[in-house]
Structures are given as C-alpha cells and as structure tokens.
Amino acid sequence: MASSAIVIGAGVIGIGTAYALARRGWQVTLIDEAEKAAMRSSHANGAQLSYCYTDALGSPATFAALPTFVRAREGVSIRPFGGPDYLAWLVQFARNCTAARFRENTLALLRLGLESRDAMDRLCAEHALEFGRRVTGKLLLLHSPEEFDRARRSRDLKQGAVDFEQVMLDRAELPDLDPALGGVAEDVVGAIHTPSEEVGDPFLFCNAMVDLLREDYGVEVRFGSSVSRVEQTSPKARIALDNGERLEADAAVVCAGTGSNRLLAPLGHRIPIQPMKGYSFEMPLANGSPHVSVTDVKRRIVIVNLGDRMRVAGFAALGRGSYAIEPGRIERLCDVAHDCMPNAGDYSKLSRPWAGLRPTTPTSQPVIARPAQGLAINAGHGALGWTLAMGSGERLAALLERD
Ligand SMILES: Cc1cc2nc3c(=O)[nH]c(=O)nc-3n(C[C@H](O)[C@H](O)[C@H](O)COP(=O)(O)OP(=O)(O)OC[C@H]3O[C@@H](n4cnc5c(N)ncnc54)[C@H](O)[C@@H]3O)c2cc1C
C-alpha cells in the first residue's frame, strides 16, 4: 500500500513538498488554515527566482553593520530585545557572520537553488502551469567600491563551485543592458548581473499547483482547516484539527513557515526561526519600467517586472511577528523605490499593499529534517523560500523515503 503524508501548510514550501511526495506515489493530504494557497508569506513576495544569487544574510559585512540595524527604522532593522528564543537566535546569527560560515551557508544555498531550478524546469516541462515565469535576469545594484569588491568576491566564490554566468558592470554600462537603468539613483556605482535568473508569481503558482495536485495526483486539499497540534508521531502520525477532527498518516510534514514552532515546540522539536517582516505593493508599468529584475541591497528593495505590472518588495525587520501593515510603511517603501528608480512604474497608482514574514534561521539555510519516525520539517527558508521551494520539497521527500 502507498505511504501517506499530511502536509501542513500550503505556502510555496508545502506546495513543493506535496508535489514531490505525490509524484513519488504518496497519498497526500495538504492542509491549510487559510481559504486558498499562499495567503501568508508566499502571497506577494519579491517574486524573484534567484537560483544563483543565494548569499547568506550573515556575513562579516552584516556583523559590522549590526549597530546600524539596531538603530534603523527601514532597510534591515533588528529589535535589540526579546525573549530567550529571540536572544539565542541573535547569538547563533552572530556566530554565522564569519567569513567561513558565510561561505559555507552561501554555497549550501547555491546547491539547493540549483536543485530547485532543475526541479522547477522538470515540473514546467511536464505540466502547463501559468504563473508568469520568465527569465528576466537579476541585477544587484552596488553603491561603493567596497560593495563592488564584496560582490566580486562573492561571485568568485560561487563561480569556483558552479559554472554560471555572473558579470560585473560599471554604471556607464547599465543602460546598454536595459535602457530603463539610465534613470537609476545617482549613488549607484555599478552592478552585478546574473542573466539566467527568473521571476514568477508565487500566488498564481501555488493555486495552479493546487488544481494540478487535486486533478492529476489525487491529493486531498483541505482549506480553512487549522491544525491545533501534532498528537503522535510513532508508529503513525496523528494530528488534531481545531474543529476536533483527527487525521492519521505515515508522516506529518510541518511546512507552516513562521507558524511551525507552534506545532513543533510541544513535541520538543523547536527550530530556530524568527520572523523578518517585509512589505510589497504593485503599480502599473510605465515607459521607464526595467525589464531586468532589480535588487538594491542598500535600500533593501527589489523592483520586479511581472510582465503586466511592476512589483516592489522590501524592508527586513527582524523580530516583528505580525502580518499587519504598519502605518506609513507602504508609503515609505514607495518613496524608497522612487528614490532608486523614479520611472520604474506609475507610482501614483499603487495597489495590493501587503506585509509578509520571512521565516529566517541564523544560517539562512532551511531546516529540512526528520526528527522522529512520523514527523518531518520543511521550514525556515527566510528570504529565499520561493526560490528554494521545489528543491526543498524534493529533498524532504527523499528523506522520508530513506528508511
Ligand atoms: C517582502 C518579502 C519579499 C520576499 N521576496 C522573495 C523573493 O523575491 N524570492 C524568494 O525566493 N523569496 C522571497 N521571500 C521569502 C518567501 O516569501 C518565503 O521564504 C516563503 O514564502 C516561505 O514559504 P512557507 O511556505 O515556508 O511559508 P508560508 O507561505 O507562510 O506558508 C505557511 C502556511 O502554513 C499555514 N499554516 C500555519 N500554521 C498552520 C496551522 N496550525 N494549521 C494549518 N495551516 C497552518 C499558513 O496559513 C500558510 O499558508 C520574500 C518574503 C518577503 C516577506
């Protein structure tokens, strides 16, 4: 008889996991408390499938900037105080800011990124899915000779491990790549360009996948069902829903993003995840909309052309755990994007304001683990969950099949 799994969470990670299991012949039940897939952190993120630009957050440069982040109100900001879990997380994060850990974490993410691109290619070759996936290339704007050198070193590190194209460009070369870059902010001195990077809408992806999983793979999808606890993990997993119902399977897989510890902590398997809050909005295309996907690390924003509209996403506030849009944040994000690329879209017609929480670990690497017989975890993908979803699902499925 086929093995069975209950996948908790229908964000990009739960969807990738459900697919990887279902295509291996598992009987899968996918559960989410929301009424649709991708209603939390996967809803309206930066939309970048950044398979090669996988730099870990913790680095010597981040460590040097920590005092600035503690004082900051935008860009990257860090709350200096919190409970014991939060403080333990900060200590672990600081330990991951050495050059050796940055290298280790970045290369591990790069390997997972490339596995994810392969898995996404296979999926899209097999099934016609419409979610605006296209190769736009990714441009990372740089603002000083120091940033330029750091980006070059990071490129050399990755190119030493994997063969892929990533080129350094001076400011004067930017309009040749994309005429819209002629209007970029004056503080930009150059950029690093990765031509193979892609974009795609994660909300459209997840909901197209729900139809595919139901129709082609017999997956039972249950929305509006909140899991209150995982009651038992051996020899079978048993979960309880808020409505009192109980479900049983060979494995329960927790893909609940920043909500994962609510289910894992009572079982003694708490993982180091902290929310890193960010925002996004959309606006209509304009004559000056870039075709290439633009990331400005200094301003901590991305400006992405989704084909029929622009999306701007950004800010990273560590330790802020609510999905509420705080007053003034979208307006500020708009000002910062305008400052970076004033002609990137029609800033007078903003739509779809949104806030999400990146489920962030101290290493920037996700937790893909099987801590007990009938329990698995796929969570903690931080700023790269959309990018890493498909490869993470494959790794998790392979882990569950390893007996
Ligand atoms: C501003 C911003 C920009 C970003 N840009 C990018 C980008 O450009 N590229 C990229 O790769 N990544 C990006 N990310 C990161 C990416 O969005 C996340 O890493 C990813 O969405 C995490 O997916 P997830 O499935 O783990 O979590 P979620 O999408 O939050 O999914 C978890 C699901 O679990 C459900 N759930 C939780 N608890 C329960 C329960 N008890 N019972 C039932 N259901 C439950 C929730 O309803 C939710 O649907 C960005 C994030 C933000 C905030």
The ligand as a MOL file (V3000), in Angstrom:
LIG
                    3D

  0  0  0     0  0            999 V3000
M  V30 BEGIN CTAB
M  V30 COUNTS 53 58 0 0 0
M  V30 BEGIN ATOM
M  V30 1 C 8.7560 41.1400 1.4810 0
M  V30 2 C 9.2200 39.7490 1.1110 0
M  V30 3 C 9.8530 39.5510 -0.1130 0
M  V30 4 C 10.3050 38.2800 -0.4620 0
M  V30 5 N 10.8590 38.0890 -1.6950 0
M  V30 6 C 11.2790 36.8540 -2.0840 0
M  V30 7 C 11.8060 36.6420 -3.3760 0
M  V30 8 O 11.8590 37.5400 -4.2040 0
M  V30 9 N 12.2500 35.4010 -3.6900 0
M  V30 10 C 12.2130 34.3610 -2.8000 0
M  V30 11 O 12.6660 33.2700 -3.1270 0
M  V30 12 N 11.6380 34.5230 -1.5700 0
M  V30 13 C 11.1870 35.7440 -1.1950 0
M  V30 14 N 10.6540 35.9490 0.0570 0
M  V30 15 C 10.6520 34.8260 1.0070 0
M  V30 16 C 9.4870 33.8750 0.7760 0
M  V30 17 O 8.3000 34.6030 0.5530 0
M  V30 18 C 9.3140 32.9580 1.9990 0
M  V30 19 O 10.5380 32.3400 2.3110 0
M  V30 20 C 8.2920 31.8790 1.7070 0
M  V30 21 O 7.0610 32.4510 1.3470 0
M  V30 22 C 8.0630 30.9670 2.9110 0
M  V30 23 O 7.1370 29.9960 2.4990 0
M  V30 24 P 6.4730 28.9830 3.5200 0
M  V30 25 O 5.6320 28.0640 2.7030 0
M  V30 26 O 7.5270 28.4080 4.4060 0
M  V30 27 O 5.5940 29.9030 4.4800 0
M  V30 28 P 4.1220 30.4970 4.2380 0
M  V30 29 O 3.9550 30.9810 2.8660 0
M  V30 30 O 3.8770 31.4330 5.3570 0
M  V30 31 O 3.1980 29.2110 4.3570 0
M  V30 32 C 2.9060 28.6110 5.6000 0
M  V30 33 C 1.4720 28.1580 5.5140 0
M  V30 34 O 1.1490 27.4090 6.6780 0
M  V30 35 C -0.1610 27.7090 7.0730 0
M  V30 36 N -0.2660 27.3710 8.4940 0
M  V30 37 C 0.4920 27.8510 9.5060 0
M  V30 38 N 0.1320 27.2740 10.6740 0
M  V30 39 C -0.8850 26.4100 10.3770 0
M  V30 40 C -1.6960 25.5490 11.1780 0
M  V30 41 N -1.5080 25.4140 12.5010 0
M  V30 42 N -2.6810 24.8340 10.5560 0
M  V30 43 C -2.8780 24.9450 9.1990 0
M  V30 44 N -2.1430 25.7670 8.4260 0
M  V30 45 C -1.1500 26.4850 9.0070 0
M  V30 46 C -0.3220 29.1920 6.7630 0
M  V30 47 O -1.6780 29.5580 6.5860 0
M  V30 48 C 0.4880 29.3430 5.4810 0
M  V30 49 O -0.3170 29.2220 4.3170 0
M  V30 50 C 10.1540 37.1950 0.4330 0
M  V30 51 C 9.4850 37.3840 1.6380 0
M  V30 52 C 9.0070 38.6450 1.9760 0
M  V30 53 C 8.2760 38.8350 3.2750 0
M  V30 END ATOM
M  V30 BEGIN BOND
M  V30 1 1 1 2
M  V30 2 1 2 3
M  V30 3 2 2 52
M  V30 4 2 3 4
M  V30 5 1 4 5
M  V30 6 1 4 50
M  V30 7 2 5 6
M  V30 8 1 6 7
M  V30 9 1 6 13
M  V30 10 2 7 8
M  V30 11 1 7 9
M  V30 12 1 9 10
M  V30 13 2 10 11
M  V30 14 1 10 12
M  V30 15 2 12 13
M  V30 16 1 13 14
M  V30 17 1 14 15
M  V30 18 1 14 50
M  V30 19 1 15 16
M  V30 20 1 16 17
M  V30 21 1 16 18
M  V30 22 1 18 19
M  V30 23 1 18 20
M  V30 24 1 20 21
M  V30 25 1 20 22
M  V30 26 1 22 23
M  V30 27 1 23 24
M  V30 28 2 24 25
M  V30 29 1 24 26
M  V30 30 1 24 27
M  V30 31 1 27 28
M  V30 32 2 28 29
M  V30 33 1 28 30
M  V30 34 1 28 31
M  V30 35 1 31 32
M  V30 36 1 32 33
M  V30 37 1 33 34
M  V30 38 1 33 48
M  V30 39 1 34 35
M  V30 40 1 35 36
M  V30 41 1 35 46
M  V30 42 1 36 37
M  V30 43 1 36 45
M  V30 44 2 37 38
M  V30 45 1 38 39
M  V30 46 1 39 40
M  V30 47 2 39 45
M  V30 48 1 40 41
M  V30 49 2 40 42
M  V30 50 1 42 43
M  V30 51 2 43 44
M  V30 52 1 44 45
M  V30 53 1 46 47
M  V30 54 1 46 48
M  V30 55 1 48 49
M  V30 56 2 50 51
M  V30 57 1 51 52
M  V30 58 1 52 53
M  V30 END BOND
M  V30 END CTAB
M  END
